[in-house]
């Protein structure tokens, strides 16, 4: 149980870092402002009422509640899985990152009706949609889940081959 709360602490750190970064951006930049940091990275201040890549962003507001409920449901489900797998290492880290990122964006949706995005990577005029710390945590968490599944399936296949050769 102690490890479970430790993993929830990781989620809390993601939320805190996400919200502090968004607070800093919203209090130092104006909406739509862009500050070039490198030739391929800018800080921008945009609000995304949709989901990833502005999916459903141009609707009349119902998506705010859909994405909020979806994030809360997924976070609750992952919290249950986190409890079940809390003695492992990689999988609970993945769950904790996703939970923290999802709840960080829920806070934005509740306070502002949209998610604050500010990290913008680009090559010339072609860029990746702006994102934030919460989005990064979700992406890293999903990548870790996929990696864990690939490693686990390879390990299972190796174990099966080993059993077949000894029989």
N, C-alpha and C positions, 0 to 999 in steps of 0.2 A: 504494500500500500504506500510505503514511503517513496518508492521509486515513481509510482503513479503521480504523486503530488510534485515530485521533481520534474517530471515531464510536463505537467501543467504549468510549472514555473517557466519552462522554456516557452510555452505558448504565451504566457504573460509578458515575458521579455520581448517577444516579437511584437505584441500589441503596443507595449510602451515605446519601443524604438520607432515603430510605425507612426504612432500618434505624435511623438515628439518631432519627428522629421516633417510631418505634415503641418504641425503647428508652426515650425520654423519657416517653412516655405510660404504658408498663407500669411504670415506676419512680416515677411520681407519682400514679397513679390505681389504684383497685381495680376488679376485674371488675364491670361493670354500672354503675359510677359515671358520672354525667353532670355536666358543668360548663357552665352557660349562659354563652356568650360574647356573643351578641347575641340579640334576640328570635327570630331564625331560624336560628341556628347554635350547636351545642353540641359540646363535646368529650365523647366517650364511650369506654369501653373494652369492646369486645366481640370475641369470637373467632368467626370464620366458618369452619366446616369444609367448607363447600360452595364453590360458585363465585359468580359475580356474582349479586347479589340473593338470596344464600343458596340458590341452586339446588343441590339434592341434599344440603343440610346435615343433614337428619334421618335419614341412613342410618348404617350401623354402622361406617364407617371406610374402606371400599374406595375411596371417592371421593377421599380424600387422595392415594392413589397414582395414580389416574387423572388427576387434575388436575396432579399433579407431572410425570408422564410427558408429558402433553399440553403443558404449559408448556415443558418441556425440548425437546421435538420442534419446537414452533413457534419457539422461540428459535434453535435450530440452523438451521432453514430460513431464518429472517429474517437470521441472520448470513451465510449464503451469499448471499442477495439484497443484503445490505448491502455485501458485498465487490464484487458486480457493479455496484452503483449508487453506489459511494463517492465518485465525482467529481461527483455531483449535489448538490443542497442539501436540498430538502424531503423527498424519499423516504427518504434515509438517516437523516434526523432522526427521521422517523416510525418507522422500523425500530428505531433506537437506543432511543427512548422505550419502545416495546413490549417489547423485549428486557430492558431494565432493570427495567420494571415486573413482567414475568413472573418474572424471576429473584428480584426482591425478595420476591414472594409465595411462591416456591418455598422460599426460606430459612425463612420462617415455617412453612410446612407441614412442613418437615424438623425444625425445632426444637420447634414447639409442637403439631403435628398440625392446625393451623388457621391461618387468616390473621388478623392483628390489624387491626381496623378501628377508627377513632376520629373521623372527621369526619362529623358528622351535621347535615344541612340539613333544615329543616322549616318548615311554616306551621301553627302551632298543634299539633294532635296528628297531623297528616298530614305525613309526611316521606319523604325519599329514603333508601333503606337506607344505613347507615354505610359508609364507604369509607376508603381510605388514600392515601398519596402514590403508591404503585405503581399502584393502580387509576387514579388521575388521569393518570399518565404513559401507561398503556395507552390510556385513552380519548382523550387528546390525540393520541397516535400514530395511532390508527385514524382520527380526524377528519382528520388531515393526509394520510393515505393516500387517503381518499375525496376530499378537496379536490384532491390531485395528479391523481387519475384523472379528475375532472371537468374540470380545466383542460387536461389532456393530450388528452382526447377532444374538447373544443371546439377546441383548436389543430389537431388532426388533421382535424376537419371543415372548419375555415377553410382549411387547406392544400389539401384536396381540392377545395373550391369554387374556390379561386384557380387551381388547375391546369385545372379544367374550363372556366373562363371564358377562359383564355388559349389554349385549343386550338381 
